[in-house]
């Protein structure tokens, strides 16, 4: 069944029913409530807990009132959809609220996380073509950081969790394309990783290798210079010995044709877990 509702949590929050925007005029707190329920779906939430989470700076009576109003706005905004396919999307009871998804709803964060969960243990150099393509599709879903621009504590935690998943995918793809001598593709995915974390030394090393393997030693040397600047500006540290050794090898010309046969650098964390931020 083709989904009728498409919900985007990456980048700008949006809910669309085919070509029609939904919930774009509801208050931000109502959107925040829906986003939280989507990320913690298939679980009933006590109304008191939701009120405290979203309106904890208000007295309990006010917070419960605001929650009732937000739920009413969400139900009103989804009314037309509920009459058709998504009648079970939002369930509101006297003391509990629950949101469930069915095949009529496509949520980008769900599809992204499902691919991640199913891929644990895979290593970039050994990816089959179909596996690499599923990683490419996952990265395409990540159109921006989770709920970009939202500053709530719960949101920042979830944003960092998904950022690490995205970096994990980008690492795997970078390794995959390096091993298969598709250097332009590897450079593209490594560059995306640096856009997420500019001081990520592992990625700078990958770019140094990829530029050199593609025949552009000058770009590889300049990448080392960018690495030094990013590490100094963001973390006030100097490059690791492995980065310095790679730079010396490239600059001296010893990083030659034999390097193309090397395996990509192993991931810093094994077992399918996303790499931690440096």
N, C-alpha and C positions, 0 to 999 in steps of 0.2 A: 504493500500500500504506500502510495506517495504521500509524504507528510503534508498536512494542511497548514500547520503552524510552524514557523521557523523562528527560533529564539537565539539571539546572539549575545553572549556574555563577553566575548573577546572584542576589545576595542570599544565602540559605542554600543551601549545597551539598546536592544531593539527587539520587539515582538511583532511579527508580521503574519497575517493570514493571507496567503498568496501575495498579491501586490498591495494589500491594504495594511497600513500601519495600525497597530493596536497599542493602547496604553501610553502613547506618546504624550498625552495631556494629563495623565494622572500625576498627583504629587510625587516628588522624588522619593519620599519615605515609602510610598506604596510600591514603587519600582524596587526600592531596596529590599522590602519585605519579600517580593516575588523572587528577586535574585537569590536571597538567602535560602528560601524554600527550594529553589531549583538546585542549588549546590548541596542541599541536605534533603534531597528528595526521598520518597518512599519511606518516610519516617514521620510519625505523628509528633507534633511539637506542642507542648503546653502553651496556652495563650499567655499565661503569666510570664513565661520565659521569653517569648517573643517581644512582649511589651517592654520587659526590662532591657533586652538587647538593643532595641531600636529607640526607646524613649527613656533610658535609664536616668536621664537628668531631670525627669519630671516626677511628680508624686504619683503613687500607684494608681489613683483614680483617673488622673489625666492620661497616663500612659495606656491604660486599658481603653479609654475613650478613643485615643488616637489610633490604637490597633483596630478597634471596631470600624472606624472610618476608613482606614486603609484597606481593610478586607472588603468593605462595601464597594469601594472604588475599583478594586481588582475584579470583584464579581460582576460589577456593572460593565467594565471594559471587556470582559470575556464572555458576556451574555450571549452574543450572536454565535460565537464559536461553540459554546457549551450546548446550544440547541442542536448542533449538528454532530460533530464527532468527539469533541473533547469534554464530554459531560463529567468525566471523573477527574479533570485536571486539578481543581481546587476544592477540597472538602473542608467545610467549616462546621465544627460542632461547638457545643456550649463551652467546653474547656480545652479543646484541641483543634489544631489546624494541620492538615496534611495535603501535600501536593504529590501527585503521581503522574508519570508520563506514559503514554502508549505510543503505538506506531504512527499516530496522526501528528506527533510533535517531534521536530528535529531540534535538538539543542547542541550547539557547537561544542560546548565544554564536555558533554557526555560522549560524543563521538571521539573527541580528542583523547579523553582519559581511557576510553575502552581500548583504543589502539595501543596506548602506553601499557596498560595492564596486560594485554595479550602478548606484548613483545618483550617482557622481562626475560633477561638471560641472553638475548640476541646480541651479537657483536657486529659492529659495522663492517669489518672486512669480510665476514662470512654471510652477509645478507644476500638472499636470493632476490631476483628482479622484482617479484611481486611484493616481497617484504619491504624493499626499498621504496616501491611506489606507495605503499600504505603509509610510510613515514613522510613521504613528500606530501601526501594528501592531508596528513595531520598537521604539518607545518603550515599548509595553506589555510587551514581552519584558524590558525593563530594569527588573526589579522591585527592584533594589538594586544596589549596586556589586559588581563582580566578586569572588566569594569573600569576601564581607564578613566582616571580623574576622580574616582571615588576614594575617600580617605578614611573610611571606618576601619577600626582595628581588625574586625573579623574579615573584612575585605582584603586588607593588606596581607594577612596570613595566607588566604586562598590565592591571592595574586602571586605571591612568591612561590607557592607550591606548583602552580601551573607554569611559572617561568622556568623552574628547574626541569619540569617535564619537557618543555620546549627545547631547552639547551641540550637535554639528553638526546632528543631526536636529531638536533642539528649536529651533535658530536658523531652520532652513528652515520649520518649521511656524509659528513665530511670524510670520515674514515673510509666509508664504502667507495666514494668516488676517487679518493686518493689511490686506493689499492687497484681500482679498475682503470687508472690513468685517465679519468675524466676530470682533468684538473680545473677547468672553468667552472664546472658544477660544484666541485669541492670548495673552490674559492667563494662562490656565491653563498653557500650554506655557512661557511666559517664566518663570512662577513656579517651574516644575519646574527650569528651568535655574539659577535663583538658589539653589535648594536644593542643587544640586551645587557651585556656586561663588558664595557670597554677595556677593563684591566684584567681580563681573563687570559692568563699567561698560556694555558694549554692551547687556546685558540690562536694566539699569536704565533706559537710554534708551528701549528698546522699550516697557517698561511705562509709562513716563511718557507716551509717545505714545498707547499703547492706552487708558490711563485717560482721557486728554483727549478722544480721539476718541469714546469711549463716553459722553461727557458728564459725566465726573466729574473736574473740574479739581482739586478738593481732593485726591483720591487721587493725582493726578499730582504735585502739589506735595509731598505726604508721601512719595512714592516717591523724589523727589530728596533729601529729608532722610535717608531710609534709605540711599540711595546714598552720601551724604557720610559717614555714620557707618560704613558697612561699609568704605569705602576708608581711612578714618582708622584703624579698629581692626585691619584685616587687613594693610594695606600701608603705612600712614602716608603717604598721598599725598592730594592734593586732586583734585577732578574735572577731567576734560579740558575744554578750551575748548568742544568740541561739546556736552558735557553742560550746561555753564553757559549756553550760548546757547539751548539748548532750554528750559531752566528759565525764562530771562528771557522767552522767547517765550510760554511757557504762562502764566506769572504775569501778564504784561501783557495777555493775552487775544488776542494776535496769532496764536496757534496755533488757527485757527478752522476753518470748514467746508472751506476750500481744502486743508487738510492731508490730508483723507481721500482726495484724488486722488493724493497723492504715492506714489512707489514706496517700498517698505520700504528701510531703510538697507542698503547693500551689505555683504556679509560681509567681515570683515577679511582672510580668506584666500580666494583664488579657486581654481578647478580642483578642487573637491570634497574638499580636505583638511580635516580637522577643525580648528577654531580652537585656537590655543595658549592656555594659561592665562595670564592677566595676571600 
